[in-house]
């Protein structure tokens, strides 16, 4: 008879609240993991784009050096590449600061 009583016993309010708290923590963790994962993918793509820009600039630099327009193209290509890298580094730093602020 005691076994039947335990299975049909109504849950206490404290038990329900405790389970809701656990569920809240698990939902928060799942959401945070998903968001961070998407941020990481976007950030990696942005950094890769920055390196592609740098690679393109170096290729152009080599071609210009061979064609004789070295000085003019060096200045422009180098400046553009540095700006692109600085922008990607700024985005990376801001994303990291946001992540640290969330923790």
Secondary structure, DSSP 4 states (H G I P E B T S, - for coil): -HHHHHHHPPPPHHHHHHHHHHHHHHHHHHHHHHHHHHHHHHHHHHHHHHHHHHHHHHHHHHHHHHHT-HHHHHHHHHHHHHHHHHHHHHHHHHHHHHHHHH-
